[in-house]
Amino acid sequence: MENNQAIDRWEGGERQAGRAEGFDVKKTIADKLRSAAGKIRTKSSRSYDPNDTTSQYGQQAADLLEKGADYVGNFDSEKLKSDVQESVRKNPGRTLLIAGAVGLVLGTLIRRR
């Protein structure tokens, strides 16, 4: 019984450490995306000409990177997990069909190589 309690405590600690690492990874990715967006925005604003499509695309790319950084920073993996579990419980047949289709596609892709 003591061993089970120790295992439970250890697993709980691992889960907490994983959550902390996940937070650090999310923050790092979001920071890198924002940094890239800033660099693109700076370079595209140097030669900003309203008729220059390259600088317009640069601004759009920077906007998309910043939106991506916001999404990554606000992403909640626990909510996604619970949403997926709920969807699987409500529609097990559809879930099996999707899993089978994904398996067939992956199998086909792997065989080609």
DSSP file (Angstrom, degrees, kcal/mol; ACC not computed):
  #  RESIDUE AA STRUCTURE BP1 BP2  ACC     N-H-->O    O-->H-N    N-H-->O    O-->H-N    TCO  KAPPA ALPHA  PHI   PSI    X-CA   Y-CA   Z-CA
    1    1 A M     >        0   0    0      0, 0.0     4,-1.9     0, 0.0     5,-0.2   0.000 360.0 360.0 360.0 -40.1    0.0    0.0    0.0
    2    2 A E  H  >  +     0   0    0      1,-0.2     4,-2.3     2,-0.2     5,-0.2   0.886 360.0  54.5 -63.0 -37.8    2.8    2.4    0.8
    3    3 A N  H  > S+     0   0    0      1,-0.2     4,-2.5     2,-0.2    -1,-0.2   0.905 106.4  51.4 -62.4 -41.0    4.4    1.7   -2.6
    4    4 A N  H  > S+     0   0    0      1,-0.2     4,-2.7     2,-0.2    -1,-0.2   0.899 110.0  49.1 -62.7 -40.5    1.1    2.6   -4.3
    5    5 A Q  H  X S+     0   0    0     -4,-1.9     4,-2.5     2,-0.2    -1,-0.2   0.905 111.2  49.8 -65.8 -39.7    1.0    5.9   -2.4
    6    6 A A  H  X S+     0   0    0     -4,-2.3     4,-2.6     2,-0.2    -2,-0.2   0.906 111.7  48.7 -64.2 -40.8    4.6    6.7   -3.4
    7    7 A I  H  X S+     0   0    0     -4,-2.5     4,-3.2     2,-0.2     5,-0.2   0.917 110.5  51.1 -64.4 -43.1    3.8    5.9   -7.0
    8    8 A D  H  X S+     0   0    0     -4,-2.7     4,-2.3     1,-0.2    -2,-0.2   0.922 112.2  46.4 -60.0 -43.8    0.7    8.1   -6.9
    9    9 A R  H  X S+     0   0    0     -4,-2.5     4,-2.2     2,-0.2    -2,-0.2   0.922 113.8  48.8 -64.4 -42.9    2.8   11.0   -5.5
   10   10 A W  H  X S+     0   0    0     -4,-2.6     4,-2.4     2,-0.2    -2,-0.2   0.930 112.1  47.8 -63.0 -46.4    5.5   10.4   -8.0
   11   11 A E  H  X S+     0   0    0     -4,-3.2     4,-2.5     1,-0.2    -1,-0.2   0.900 110.9  51.9 -62.4 -39.9    3.1   10.3  -11.0
   12   12 A G  H  X S+     0   0    0     -4,-2.3     4,-2.3    -5,-0.2    -1,-0.2   0.901 109.7  49.5 -61.9 -40.5    1.4   13.5   -9.6
   13   13 A G  H  X S+     0   0    0     -4,-2.2     4,-2.7     2,-0.2    -2,-0.2   0.888 109.6  51.5 -64.9 -39.3    4.7   15.2   -9.5
   14   14 A E  H  X S+     0   0    0     -4,-2.4     4,-2.8     2,-0.2    -2,-0.2   0.912 109.3  50.3 -63.2 -41.9    5.5   14.1  -13.0
   15   15 A R  H  X S+     0   0    0     -4,-2.5     4,-2.2     2,-0.2    -2,-0.2   0.925 112.1  47.2 -62.3 -43.1    2.2   15.5  -14.2
   16   16 A Q  H  X S+     0   0    0     -4,-2.3     4,-2.2     2,-0.2    -2,-0.2   0.918 112.9  48.5 -64.8 -42.5    2.9   18.8  -12.5
   17   17 A A  H  X S+     0   0    0     -4,-2.7     4,-2.8     1,-0.2    -2,-0.2   0.900 110.4  52.3 -64.0 -39.7    6.4   19.0  -13.9
   18   18 A G  H  X S+     0   0    0     -4,-2.8     4,-2.7     1,-0.2    -1,-0.2   0.888 108.6  50.1 -63.0 -39.1    5.0   18.2  -17.4
   19   19 A R  H  X S+     0   0    0     -4,-2.2     4,-2.2     2,-0.2    -1,-0.2   0.907 111.4  48.4 -65.2 -40.6    2.5   21.0  -17.1
   20   20 A A  H  X S+     0   0    0     -4,-2.2     4,-2.2     2,-0.2    -2,-0.2   0.923 113.3  47.2 -66.0 -42.8    5.3   23.4  -16.1
   21   21 A E  H  X S+     0   0    0     -4,-2.8     4,-2.7     1,-0.2    -2,-0.2   0.908 110.4  53.1 -63.3 -41.0    7.5   22.2  -19.0
   22   22 A G  H  X S+     0   0    0     -4,-2.7     4,-2.6     1,-0.2    -1,-0.2   0.891 108.4  50.4 -60.2 -39.5    4.5   22.6  -21.3
   23   23 A F  H  X S+     0   0    0     -4,-2.2     4,-2.6     2,-0.2    -1,-0.2   0.921 110.9  48.6 -64.4 -43.3    4.0   26.1  -20.2
   24   24 A D  H  X S+     0   0    0     -4,-2.2     4,-2.6     2,-0.2    -2,-0.2   0.896 112.1  49.0 -63.6 -40.3    7.7   26.9  -20.8
   25   25 A V  H  X S+     0   0    0     -4,-2.7     4,-2.7     2,-0.2     5,-0.2   0.929 111.8  48.7 -65.6 -44.7    7.6   25.4  -24.2
   26   26 A K  H  X S+     0   0    0     -4,-2.6     4,-2.6     1,-0.2    -2,-0.2   0.928 113.3  47.4 -59.6 -44.9    4.4   27.3  -25.1
   27   27 A K  H  X S+     0   0    0     -4,-2.6     4,-2.6     2,-0.2    -2,-0.2   0.910 112.3  49.5 -64.3 -42.4    6.0   30.5  -23.8
   28   28 A T  H  X S+     0   0    0     -4,-2.6     4,-2.4     2,-0.2    -2,-0.2   0.929 113.1  46.0 -62.6 -46.1    9.2   29.9  -25.8
   29   29 A I  H  X S+     0   0    0     -4,-2.7     4,-2.5     1,-0.2    -2,-0.2   0.928 113.5  49.2 -63.6 -44.5    7.4   29.2  -29.0
   30   30 A A  H  X S+     0   0    0     -4,-2.6     4,-2.3    -5,-0.2    -1,-0.2   0.907 111.6  49.5 -61.8 -41.6    5.1   32.2  -28.6
   31   31 A D  H  X S+     0   0    0     -4,-2.6     4,-2.4     2,-0.2    -1,-0.2   0.906 111.0  49.3 -64.4 -41.3    8.2   34.4  -27.9
   32   32 A K  H  X S+     0   0    0     -4,-2.4     4,-2.6     2,-0.2    -2,-0.2   0.905 111.1  49.9 -64.7 -41.0   10.0   33.1  -31.0
   33   33 A L  H  X S+     0   0    0     -4,-2.5     4,-2.4     2,-0.2    -2,-0.2   0.917 112.0  47.6 -63.5 -42.4    7.0   33.7  -33.2
   34   34 A R  H  X S+     0   0    0     -4,-2.3     4,-2.4     2,-0.2    -2,-0.2   0.893 111.3  51.5 -65.1 -38.8    6.7   37.2  -31.9
   35   35 A S  H  X S+     0   0    0     -4,-2.4     4,-2.2     2,-0.2    -2,-0.2   0.928 111.0  47.2 -63.3 -45.1   10.4   37.8  -32.4
   36   36 A A  H  X S+     0   0    0     -4,-2.6     4,-2.5     1,-0.2     5,-0.2   0.901 111.3  52.0 -63.0 -40.4   10.1   36.6  -36.0
   37   37 A A  H  X S+     0   0    0     -4,-2.4     4,-2.7     1,-0.2    -1,-0.2   0.907 109.2  50.1 -62.4 -41.4    7.0   38.8  -36.5
   38   38 A G  H  X S+     0   0    0     -4,-2.4     4,-2.5     2,-0.2    -1,-0.2   0.902 110.9  48.6 -63.8 -41.7    8.9   41.8  -35.3
   39   39 A K  H  X S+     0   0    0     -4,-2.2     4,-2.5     2,-0.2     5,-0.2   0.919 113.7  46.4 -65.3 -43.2   11.9   41.1  -37.6
   40   40 A I  H  X S+     0   0    0     -4,-2.5     4,-2.6     1,-0.2     5,-0.2   0.926 112.9  49.8 -64.5 -43.5    9.6   40.7  -40.6
   41   41 A R  H  X S+     0   0    0     -4,-2.7     4,-1.8    -5,-0.2    -2,-0.2   0.907 111.5  49.2 -61.9 -41.7    7.6   43.8  -39.7
   42   42 A T  H  X S+     0   0    0     -4,-2.5     4,-1.2     2,-0.2    -2,-0.2   0.934 113.8  45.0 -63.4 -46.5   10.9   45.9  -39.3
   43   43 A K  H  X S+     0   0    0     -4,-2.5     4,-0.8     1,-0.2    -2,-0.2   0.888 115.2  46.8 -67.3 -38.1   12.3   44.7  -42.6
   44   44 A S  H  < S+     0   0    0     -4,-2.6    -1,-0.2     1,-0.2    -2,-0.2   0.785 109.7  54.1 -76.1 -24.4    9.1   45.2  -44.5
   45   45 A S  H >< S+     0   0    0     -4,-1.8     3,-1.2    -5,-0.2    -1,-0.2   0.723  96.1  67.8 -80.9 -19.8    8.5   48.7  -43.0
   46   46 A R  H 3< S+     0   0    0     -4,-1.2    -1,-0.2     1,-0.3    -2,-0.2   0.903 113.8  28.8 -62.7 -40.7   12.0   49.9  -44.1
   47   47 A S  T 3< S+     0   0    0     -4,-0.8     2,-0.4    -3,-0.1    -1,-0.3  -0.095  88.3 159.9-110.4  35.6   10.9   49.8  -47.7
   48   48 A Y    <   +     0   0    0     -3,-1.2    -3,-0.1     7,-0.1    -4,-0.0  -0.425   3.5 160.9 -69.1 120.5    7.3   50.4  -47.1
   49   49 A D    >   -     0   0    0     -2,-0.4     3,-2.4     3,-0.2     7,-0.2  -0.990  42.1-133.9-135.5 125.9    5.6   51.6  -50.2
   50   50 A P  T 3  S+     0   0    0      0, 0.0    -1,-0.1     0, 0.0    -2,-0.0   0.765 109.5  47.0 -54.4 -24.8    1.8   51.4  -50.4
   51   51 A N  T 3  S+     0   0    0     -3,-0.0     2,-0.8     4,-0.0     3,-0.1   0.513  87.5 101.0 -93.9  -5.4    2.2   50.0  -53.9
   52   52 A D    <>  -     0   0    0     -3,-2.4     4,-1.5     1,-0.2    -3,-0.2  -0.710  53.1-168.0 -84.9 110.2    4.9   47.5  -53.0
   53   53 A T  H  > S+     0   0    0     -2,-0.8     4,-2.7     1,-0.2     5,-0.2   0.808  82.9  62.6 -69.2 -28.7    3.2   44.1  -52.7
   54   54 A T  H  > S+     0   0    0      1,-0.2     4,-2.1     2,-0.2    -1,-0.2   0.931 105.7  44.2 -63.2 -44.8    6.3   42.6  -51.0
   55   55 A S  H  > S+     0   0    0      2,-0.2     4,-2.1     1,-0.2    -1,-0.2   0.853 112.3  53.4 -69.5 -32.2    6.1   44.9  -48.0
   56   56 A Q  H  X S+     0   0    0     -4,-1.5     4,-2.3     2,-0.2    -2,-0.2   0.924 109.9  47.4 -64.9 -43.4    2.3   44.3  -47.8
   57   57 A Y  H  X S+     0   0    0     -4,-2.7     4,-2.7     1,-0.2    -2,-0.2   0.866 109.3  55.0 -65.3 -34.8    2.9   40.6  -47.7
   58   58 A G  H  X S+     0   0    0     -4,-2.1     4,-2.3     2,-0.2    -1,-0.2   0.918 108.5  47.4 -62.6 -43.1    5.6   41.1  -45.1
   59   59 A Q  H  X S+     0   0    0     -4,-2.1     4,-2.4     2,-0.2    -2,-0.2   0.903 112.8  49.3 -64.7 -40.7    3.1   43.0  -42.9
   60   60 A Q  H  X S+     0   0    0     -4,-2.3     4,-2.4     2,-0.2    -2,-0.2   0.908 110.5  50.3 -64.8 -41.2    0.5   40.3  -43.4
   61   61 A A  H  X S+     0   0    0     -4,-2.7     4,-2.4     1,-0.2    -2,-0.2   0.912 110.3  49.9 -63.0 -41.6    3.0   37.6  -42.5
   62   62 A A  H  X S+     0   0    0     -4,-2.3     4,-2.3     2,-0.2    -2,-0.2   0.911 110.0  51.0 -63.5 -41.8    4.0   39.4  -39.4
   63   63 A D  H  X S+     0   0    0     -4,-2.4     4,-2.3     1,-0.2    -2,-0.2   0.921 110.9  48.4 -60.1 -44.1    0.3   39.8  -38.4
   64   64 A L  H  X S+     0   0    0     -4,-2.4     4,-2.5     1,-0.2    -2,-0.2   0.894 110.3  51.2 -65.3 -39.6   -0.3   36.0  -38.9
   65   65 A L  H  X S+     0   0    0     -4,-2.4     4,-2.3     2,-0.2    -1,-0.2   0.901 110.3  49.3 -64.1 -39.6    2.8   35.2  -36.9
   66   66 A E  H  X S+     0   0    0     -4,-2.3     4,-2.3     2,-0.2    -2,-0.2   0.895 110.8  49.5 -67.0 -38.7    1.6   37.4  -34.0
   67   67 A K  H  X S+     0   0    0     -4,-2.3     4,-2.4     2,-0.2    -2,-0.2   0.908 111.0  50.7 -64.2 -40.2   -1.9   35.7  -34.2
   68   68 A G  H  X S+     0   0    0     -4,-2.5     4,-2.7     2,-0.2    -2,-0.2   0.891 108.7  51.4 -62.9 -39.8   -0.1   32.4  -34.1
   69   69 A A  H  X S+     0   0    0     -4,-2.3     4,-2.6     2,-0.2    -2,-0.2   0.908 110.2  48.9 -63.9 -42.1    1.9   33.4  -31.1
   70   70 A D  H  X S+     0   0    0     -4,-2.3     4,-1.8     2,-0.2    -2,-0.2   0.916 111.9  49.4 -62.7 -42.3   -1.3   34.5  -29.3
   71   71 A Y  H  X S+     0   0    0     -4,-2.4     4,-0.9     2,-0.2    -2,-0.2   0.937 112.9  45.9 -62.5 -47.3   -2.9   31.2  -30.1
   72   72 A V  H >< S+     0   0    0     -4,-2.7     3,-0.6     1,-0.2    -1,-0.2   0.911 112.6  51.1 -63.0 -42.0    0.0   29.2  -28.9
   73   73 A G  H 3< S+     0   0    0     -4,-2.6    -1,-0.2     1,-0.2    -2,-0.2   0.828 116.9  39.2 -65.3 -31.7    0.3   31.3  -25.7
   74   74 A N  H 3< S+     0   0    0     -4,-1.8    -1,-0.2    -5,-0.2    -2,-0.2   0.446  85.8 124.9 -97.5  -1.3   -3.4   30.8  -24.9
   75   75 A F    <<  -     0   0    0     -4,-0.9     2,-0.6    -3,-0.6   -49,-0.1  -0.382  45.2-159.1 -65.7 131.5   -3.7   27.2  -26.0
   76   76 A D     >  -     0   0    0      1,-0.1     4,-1.9    -2,-0.1     3,-0.2  -0.909   9.3-173.3-115.8 103.0   -5.0   24.9  -23.2
   77   77 A S  H  > S+     0   0    0     -2,-0.6     4,-2.5     1,-0.2    -1,-0.1   0.826  84.7  57.5 -67.3 -31.6   -4.1   21.3  -23.8
   78   78 A E  H  > S+     0   0    0      2,-0.2     4,-2.3     1,-0.2    -1,-0.2   0.897 107.1  48.3 -66.0 -39.2   -6.2   20.1  -20.9
   79   79 A K  H  > S+     0   0    0      2,-0.2     4,-2.6     1,-0.2    -2,-0.2   0.914 111.4  50.2 -66.5 -42.2   -9.3   21.6  -22.5
   80   80 A L  H  X S+     0   0    0     -4,-1.9     4,-2.6     2,-0.2     5,-0.2   0.925 110.4  50.6 -60.4 -43.9   -8.5   20.1  -25.8
   81   81 A K  H  X S+     0   0    0     -4,-2.5     4,-2.4     1,-0.2    -2,-0.2   0.929 112.3  45.5 -60.1 -46.4   -8.1   16.7  -24.2
   82   82 A S  H  X S+     0   0    0     -4,-2.3     4,-2.3     1,-0.2    -1,-0.2   0.877 112.3  51.9 -67.9 -35.8  -11.4   16.9  -22.4
   83   83 A D  H  X S+     0   0    0     -4,-2.6     4,-2.3     2,-0.2    -2,-0.2   0.909 111.4  47.1 -64.6 -41.6  -13.2   18.1  -25.6
   84   84 A V  H  X S+     0   0    0     -4,-2.6     4,-2.5     2,-0.2    -2,-0.2   0.920 111.9  50.2 -66.2 -43.2  -11.7   15.2  -27.6
   85   85 A Q  H  X S+     0   0    0     -4,-2.4     4,-2.1     1,-0.2    -2,-0.2   0.905 111.4  48.7 -62.3 -40.6  -12.8   12.7  -24.9
   86   86 A E  H  X S+     0   0    0     -4,-2.3     4,-2.1     2,-0.2    -1,-0.2   0.911 111.1  49.9 -65.0 -41.8  -16.3   14.1  -24.8
   87   87 A S  H  X S+     0   0    0     -4,-2.3     4,-2.5     1,-0.2    -2,-0.2   0.892 109.9  50.9 -64.0 -39.7  -16.5   14.0  -28.6
   88   88 A V  H  < S+     0   0    0     -4,-2.5    -1,-0.2     1,-0.2    -2,-0.2   0.896 110.4  49.5 -65.4 -39.7  -15.3   10.3  -28.6
   89   89 A R  H  < S+     0   0    0     -4,-2.1    -2,-0.2    -5,-0.2    -1,-0.2   0.888 114.9  43.9 -66.2 -38.4  -17.9    9.4  -26.0
   90   90 A K  H  < S+     0   0    0     -4,-2.1    -2,-0.2     1,-0.2    -1,-0.2   0.866 129.6  23.0 -74.8 -36.3  -20.7   11.1  -27.9
   91   91 A N     X  +     0   0    0     -4,-2.5     4,-1.9    -5,-0.2    -1,-0.2  -0.577  64.6 156.8-132.3  69.9  -19.7    9.7  -31.4
   92   92 A P  H  > S+     0   0    0      0, 0.0     4,-2.2     0, 0.0     5,-0.2   0.866  76.9  53.7 -66.1 -34.3  -17.7    6.5  -31.0
   93   93 A G  H  > S+     0   0    0      2,-0.2     4,-2.2     1,-0.2     5,-0.2   0.934 109.6  46.6 -64.8 -45.9  -18.5    5.3  -34.5
   94   94 A R  H  > S+     0   0    0      1,-0.2     4,-2.5     2,-0.2    -1,-0.2   0.886 110.8  54.1 -63.1 -38.0  -17.4    8.5  -36.2
   95   95 A T  H  X S+     0   0    0     -4,-1.9     4,-2.6     1,-0.2    -1,-0.2   0.912 108.3  48.7 -63.0 -43.0  -14.2    8.5  -34.1
   96   96 A L  H  X S+     0   0    0     -4,-2.2     4,-2.5     2,-0.2    -1,-0.2   0.898 111.0  50.5 -64.4 -40.0  -13.4    4.9  -35.3
   97   97 A L  H  X S+     0   0    0     -4,-2.2     4,-2.4     2,-0.2    -2,-0.2   0.921 112.3  46.6 -63.6 -43.0  -14.1    5.9  -38.9
   98   98 A I  H  X S+     0   0    0     -4,-2.5     4,-2.6     2,-0.2     5,-0.2   0.926 112.8  49.5 -64.8 -44.1  -11.8    8.9  -38.7
   99   99 A A  H  X S+     0   0    0     -4,-2.6     4,-2.3     1,-0.2    -2,-0.2   0.902 111.8  49.2 -62.5 -40.7   -9.1    6.9  -36.9
  100  100 A G  H  X S+     0   0    0     -4,-2.5     4,-2.4     2,-0.2    -1,-0.2   0.909 111.3  48.9 -64.1 -42.4   -9.3    4.2  -39.6
  101  101 A A  H  X S+     0   0    0     -4,-2.4     4,-2.4     2,-0.2    -2,-0.2   0.918 111.7  48.8 -64.4 -42.9   -9.1    6.8  -42.4
  102  102 A V  H  X S+     0   0    0     -4,-2.6     4,-2.7     1,-0.2     5,-0.2   0.911 110.9  51.6 -62.9 -41.4   -6.1    8.4  -40.8
  103  103 A G  H  X S+     0   0    0     -4,-2.3     4,-2.6    -5,-0.2    -2,-0.2   0.900 109.8  48.9 -61.6 -41.9   -4.5    5.0  -40.4
  104  104 A L  H  X S+     0   0    0     -4,-2.4     4,-2.4     2,-0.2    -2,-0.2   0.923 112.4  47.8 -64.4 -43.7   -5.0    4.2  -44.1
  105  105 A V  H  X S+     0   0    0     -4,-2.4     4,-2.4     2,-0.2    -2,-0.2   0.938 114.3  46.0 -63.6 -46.2   -3.6    7.5  -45.2
  106  106 A L  H  X S+     0   0    0     -4,-2.7     4,-2.6     1,-0.2     5,-0.2   0.915 112.1  51.6 -63.5 -41.7   -0.5    7.1  -43.0
  107  107 A G  H  X S+     0   0    0     -4,-2.6     4,-2.2    -5,-0.2    -1,-0.2   0.904 110.5  48.8 -60.3 -41.6    0.0    3.5  -44.1
  108  108 A T  H  X S+     0   0    0     -4,-2.4     4,-1.4     2,-0.2    -1,-0.2   0.913 112.3  48.1 -64.6 -43.1   -0.1    4.6  -47.7
  109  109 A L  H  X S+     0   0    0     -4,-2.4     4,-0.7     1,-0.2    -2,-0.2   0.892 112.4  48.6 -65.1 -40.1    2.4    7.4  -47.1
  110  110 A I  H >< S+     0   0    0     -4,-2.6     3,-0.8     1,-0.2    -1,-0.2   0.889 108.7  53.4 -69.3 -39.2    4.8    5.1  -45.2
  111  111 A R  H 3< S+     0   0    0     -4,-2.2    -1,-0.2     1,-0.2    -2,-0.2   0.826 100.3  62.0 -65.1 -31.5    4.6    2.4  -47.9
  112  112 A R  H 3<        0   0    0     -4,-1.4    -1,-0.2     1,-0.3    -2,-0.2   0.775 360.0 360.0 -67.0 -25.7    5.5    4.8  -50.6
  113  113 A R    <<        0   0    0     -3,-0.8    -1,-0.3    -4,-0.7    -2,-0.2   0.473 360.0 360.0 -85.7 360.0    8.9    5.6  -49.0
